[in-house]
């Protein structure tokens, strides 16, 4: 890692977490205006790709022309994984609780850590593994905080309620969301070693947009007929969480192991809670704050591996 990247990496990750954390706010506003979740996801990636197009097709045209067939195929798979991540995770919320969905989708860093040694030859140090574990515990605490209540003792949903019927389907979709984001990050780590940021994200976001548009139409949804304000929320979703947040994570993939980038994404619930407090006047629960402490401690421990 060069010295400049080493200096700005912590600040870049912080900016990425804050930017991605705005996603839940913008999605909620768009949903309140009547936009289906799959339409929101499809237009998020479509708007992001269109905003990147002028820069990618002018300043990076020569690099785009040098893409090999292997680069394009890997980029297509990365984009499809990203599209399936959004589609499966968002769809999971129709069948299971937010709490269960968050817990299952938050296992993404674990799968990245398990697969990275085989696919990327990247092995995490013991400190980084401890950080990963703490972050997963924190994510679980935050996820369960919506489902467990204190009433003369802690009361949580029965295990059979999580592992049966519609809930089982929703939990599987959330887990599929974790698996697909794993593919997205691992392929990104491999490609970013030789491809500049803008050409890479233009290709990946473009393929993701095409896949989501197809999923959107197959599901019977349409991207037309919504109020201008609704499109405004989706434009902001593309500009901040996608172009600033996800693109910064993709920038970091050149300098950090994929598993560590995945761990930093667990900071999103903390940023979302902070933004919800100021924008929606929602006070974070005690469990959210405790989970946040675990996540931040885990991110700190895991990030220490990036130092030379």
Phi, psi and omega per residue, in radians:
X1 nan 2.269 3.118
X2 -1.283 2.837 -3.014
X3 -1.106 -0.670 -3.117
X4 -1.118 -0.789 3.127
X5 -1.115 -0.660 3.135
X6 -1.086 -0.646 -3.104
X7 -1.264 -0.685 -3.037
X8 -1.618 -0.191 -3.073
X9 -0.988 -0.846 -3.136
X10 -1.053 -0.695 3.132
X11 -1.211 -0.657 3.124
X12 -1.111 -0.749 3.129
X13 -1.114 -0.707 3.106
X14 -1.070 -0.771 3.112
X15 -1.097 -0.717 3.131
X16 -1.073 -0.774 -3.138
X17 -1.077 -0.798 -3.132
X18 -1.130 -0.704 -3.132
X19 -1.162 -0.808 3.141
X20 -1.136 -0.523 -3.115
X21 -1.153 -0.344 3.109
X22 -1.303 -0.223 -3.057
X23 -1.013 -0.816 -3.088
X24 -1.094 -0.568 3.123
X25 -1.181 -0.887 -3.112
X26 -1.149 -0.675 3.114
X27 -1.094 -0.748 -3.131
X28 -1.088 -0.756 3.124
X29 -1.094 -0.738 -3.140
X30 -1.172 -0.706 3.099
X31 -1.131 -0.670 3.104
X32 -1.108 -0.444 3.099
X33 -1.508 0.031 3.053
X34 1.747 0.101 -3.137
X35 -1.433 2.227 3.080
X36 -1.139 2.674 -3.060
X37 -1.057 -0.715 -3.121
X38 -1.186 -0.565 3.061
X39 -1.161 -0.743 3.122
X40 -1.052 -0.794 -3.134
X41 -1.113 -0.770 -3.109
X42 -1.125 -0.778 -3.120
X43 -1.277 -0.510 3.052
X44 -0.991 -0.867 -3.117
X45 -1.306 -0.574 3.125
X46 -1.155 -0.848 3.114
X47 -1.072 -0.710 3.138
X48 -1.081 -0.747 3.130
X49 -1.138 -0.728 3.141
X50 -1.145 -0.622 3.113
X51 -1.229 -0.526 3.116
X52 -1.375 -0.453 -2.987
X53 -0.937 -0.850 -3.108
X54 -1.030 -0.687 -3.140
X55 -1.270 -0.816 -3.085
X56 -1.119 -0.684 -3.049
X57 -1.468 -0.157 3.100
X58 -1.913 -1.088 -3.070
X59 -1.312 -0.385 -3.066
X60 -2.136 0.392 -3.094
X61 -1.065 -0.750 -3.088
X62 -1.121 -0.684 3.111
X63 -1.192 -0.650 3.085
X64 -1.068 -0.658 3.132
X65 -1.173 -0.462 -3.105
X66 -1.475 -0.037 3.115
X67 -1.030 2.311 3.063
X68 -1.480 2.946 3.092
X69 -1.059 -0.655 3.114
X70 -1.110 -0.714 3.099
X71 -1.055 -0.802 -3.101
X72 -1.153 -0.735 3.135
X73 -1.114 -0.782 3.109
X74 -1.126 -0.697 3.090
X75 -1.089 -0.669 3.113
X76 -1.139 -0.765 3.108
X77 -1.108 -0.712 3.112
X78 -1.080 -0.770 3.120
X79 -1.124 -0.702 3.112
X80 -1.139 -0.712 3.080
X81 -1.064 -0.729 3.117
X82 -1.112 -0.760 3.122
X83 -1.086 -0.774 3.138
X84 -1.178 -0.535 3.070
X85 -1.057 -0.877 3.128
X86 -1.115 -0.770 -3.064
X87 -1.146 -0.797 -3.095
X88 -1.259 -0.748 -3.088
X89 -1.158 -0.802 3.132
X90 -1.093 -0.731 -3.136
X91 -1.152 -0.512 -3.128
X92 -1.066 -0.503 -3.092
X93 -1.217 -0.258 3.098
X94 -1.420 -0.246 -3.031
X95 -2.075 -0.456 -3.093
X96 -2.287 3.053 -3.107
X97 -1.303 2.738 3.061
X98 -0.999 -0.705 -3.111
X99 -1.035 -0.901 -3.120
X100 -1.116 -0.708 -3.138
X101 -1.063 -0.783 -3.128
X102 -1.101 -0.744 -3.125
X103 -1.068 -0.816 -3.073
X104 -1.251 -0.736 -3.107
X105 -1.243 -0.414 -3.141
X106 -1.321 -0.055 3.079
X107 -1.391 0.009 -3.139
X108 -0.862 -0.878 3.139
X109 -1.012 -0.561 3.119
X110 -1.122 -0.783 -3.129
X111 -1.174 -0.637 3.085
X112 -1.094 -0.781 -3.131
X113 -1.107 -0.639 -3.122
X114 -1.262 -0.614 -3.061
X115 -1.573 -0.432 -3.081
X116 -1.007 -0.723 3.117
X117 -1.053 -0.609 -3.115
X118 -1.405 -0.738 -3.008
X119 -1.634 -0.498 -3.074
X120 -2.085 -0.069 -3.079
X121 1.030 0.592 3.126
X122 -1.920 2.145 -3.136
X123 -2.004 2.304 -3.134
X124 -1.470 2.474 3.045
X125 -1.216 2.862 -3.104
X126 -1.034 -0.700 3.137
X127 -1.080 -0.706 3.131
X128 -1.161 -0.651 3.108
X129 -1.154 -0.670 3.069
X130 -1.095 -0.751 3.098
X131 -1.066 -0.716 3.091
X132 -1.052 -0.797 3.141
X133 -1.077 -0.771 3.128
X134 -1.101 -0.704 -3.140
X135 -1.140 -0.702 3.107
X136 -1.138 -0.684 3.073
X137 -1.071 -0.769 3.123
X138 -1.085 -0.748 3.105
X139 -1.098 -0.655 3.108
X140 -1.161 -0.730 3.126
X141 -1.054 -0.797 -3.141
X142 -1.131 -0.719 3.136
X143 -1.106 -0.787 -3.107
X144 -1.312 -0.284 -3.094
X145 -1.105 -0.435 3.108
X146 -1.409 -0.341 -3.053
X147 -1.809 -0.546 -3.098
X148 -1.611 2.433 -3.138
X149 -2.251 2.710 3.101
X150 -1.772 1.983 3.134
X151 -2.523 1.566 -3.013
X152 0.996 0.681 -3.086
X153 2.206 2.808 -3.100
X154 -1.306 2.241 3.138
X155 -2.171 2.140 -3.132
X156 -2.153 2.788 3.132
X157 -1.032 2.535 3.099
X158 -1.166 2.562 -3.097
X159 -1.026 -0.642 -3.121
X160 -1.137 -0.428 3.098
X161 -1.260 -0.442 3.135
X162 -1.459 -0.486 -2.985
X163 -1.936 0.598 3.116
X164 -2.644 2.763 3.007
X165 1.012 -2.489 -3.115
X166 -1.080 -0.612 3.138
X167 -1.080 -0.682 3.130
X168 -1.079 -0.762 3.105
X169 -1.082 -0.789 3.135
X170 -1.096 -0.701 3.129
X171 -1.163 -0.653 3.090
X172 -1.139 -0.721 3.115
X173 -1.099 -0.696 3.103
X174 -1.139 -0.705 3.086
X175 -1.134 -0.673 3.059
X176 -1.075 -0.598 3.056
X177 -1.079 -0.643 3.088
X178 -1.202 -0.740 3.141
X179 -1.120 -0.722 -3.081
X180 -1.257 -0.602 3.082
X181 -1.204 -0.463 3.058
X182 -1.106 -0.812 3.092
X183 -1.076 -0.708 3.123
X184 -1.036 -0.791 -3.091
X185 -1.303 -0.683 -3.116
X186 -1.187 -0.748 3.093
X187 -1.149 -0.693 3.123
X188 -1.064 -0.708 3.103
X189 -1.055 -0.692 -3.127
X190 -1.231 -0.788 -3.090
X191 -1.270 -0.657 -3.055
X192 -1.151 -0.240 3.114
X193 -1.141 -0.479 -3.050
X194 -2.186 -0.033 -3.087
X195 -2.133 2.412 3.097
X196 -1.149 2.816 -3.028
X197 -1.077 -0.935 -3.018
X198 -1.097 -0.834 3.083
X199 -1.048 -0.644 -3.129
X200 -1.142 -0.918 -3.076
X201 -1.214 -0.529 3.081
X202 -1.088 -0.766 3.129
X203 -1.171 -0.840 -3.053
X204 -1.202 -0.811 3.121
X205 -1.103 -0.616 3.123
X206 -1.113 -0.823 3.099
X207 -1.125 -0.663 3.115
X208 -1.123 -0.702 3.115
X209 -1.085 -0.785 3.137
X210 -1.073 -0.751 3.139
X211 -1.126 -0.730 -3.126
X212 -1.223 -0.626 3.074
X213 -1.073 -0.742 3.105
X214 -1.094 -0.801 3.122
X215 -1.074 -0.697 -3.125
X216 -1.073 -0.835 -3.109
X217 -1.224 -0.671 3.114
X218 -1.085 -0.607 -3.136
X219 -1.365 -0.049 3.082
X220 1.544 0.244 3.132
X221 -1.688 2.810 3.130
X222 -2.270 2.497 3.125
X223 -1.491 0.068 -3.045
X224 -1.898 2.741 2.983
X225 1.659 0.242 -3.139
X226 -1.746 2.844 -3.122
X227 -1.210 2.644 3.103
X228 -0.933 -0.656 3.140
X229 -1.087 -0.639 3.136
X230 -1.125 -0.769 3.081
X231 -1.120 -0.537 3.092
X232 -1.105 -0.737 3.098
X233 -1.105 -0.689 -3.135
X234 -1.246 -0.564 3.050
X235 -1.137 -0.761 3.091
X236 -1.107 -0.607 3.098
X237 -1.092 -0.669 3.104
X238 -1.269 -0.684 -3.037
X239 -1.261 -0.793 -3.050
X240 -1.619 -1.195 -3.091
X241 -1.057 -0.663 -3.066
X242 -1.477 -1.042 -3.035
X243 -1.246 -0.660 3.123
X244 -1.519 -0.896 -3.057
X245 -1.211 -1.137 -3.102
X246 -1.092 -0.626 -3.125
X247 -1.178 -0.592 3.081
X248 -1.195 -0.692 3.046
X249 -1.050 -0.721 3.121
X250 -1.165 -0.598 3.042
X251 -1.108 -0.742 -3.109
X252 -1.149 -0.433 -3.126
X253 -1.058 -0.369 3.117
X254 -1.329 -0.366 -3.029
X255 -2.058 -0.259 -3.095
X256 -2.173 2.537 3.008
X257 -1.000 2.581 -3.081
X258 -0.998 -0.652 -3.119
X259 -1.116 -0.626 -3.133
X260 -1.283 -0.651 3.041
X261 -1.084 -0.710 3.121
X262 -1.080 -0.685 3.134
X263 -1.085 -0.722 -3.103
X264 -1.125 -0.437 3.126
X265 -1.160 -0.321 3.119
X266 -1.246 -0.133 3.067
X267 -1.311 -0.158 -3.101
X268 -1.009 -0.786 3.135
X269 -1.038 -0.550 3.129
X270 -1.195 -0.842 3.111
X271 -1.081 -0.683 3.126
X272 -1.115 -0.689 3.134
X273 -1.134 -0.694 3.129
X274 -1.137 -0.805 -3.135
X275 -1.153 -0.677 3.127
X276 -1.115 -0.570 3.113
X277 -1.123 -0.766 -3.081
X278 -1.445 -0.600 -3.043
X279 -1.633 -0.730 -3.050
X280 -1.884 0.033 -3.134
X281 1.016 0.593 3.087
X282 -1.696 2.077 -3.118
X283 -1.446 2.207 3.132
X284 -1.131 2.525 3.134
X285 -1.313 2.886 3.094
X286 -1.072 -0.678 3.129
X287 -1.113 -0.662 3.104
X288 -1.095 -0.710 3.138
X289 -1.188 -0.704 3.101
X290 -1.130 -0.799 3.096
X291 -1.050 -0.667 3.112
X292 -1.082 -0.673 3.098
X293 -1.085 -0.763 3.100
X294 -1.066 -0.788 -3.098
X295 -1.129 -0.823 -3.116
X296 -1.116 -0.699 3.094
X297 -1.116 -0.740 3.119
X298 -1.106 -0.747 3.112
X299 -1.090 -0.720 3.128
X300 -1.076 -0.824 -3.125
X301 -1.137 -0.750 -3.128
X302 -1.148 -0.671 -3.075
X303 -1.225 -0.305 -3.140
X304 -1.134 -0.362 3.124
X305 -1.201 -0.382 -3.092
X306 -1.313 -0.205 -3.141
X307 -1.339 2.507 -3.106
X308 -1.247 nan nan
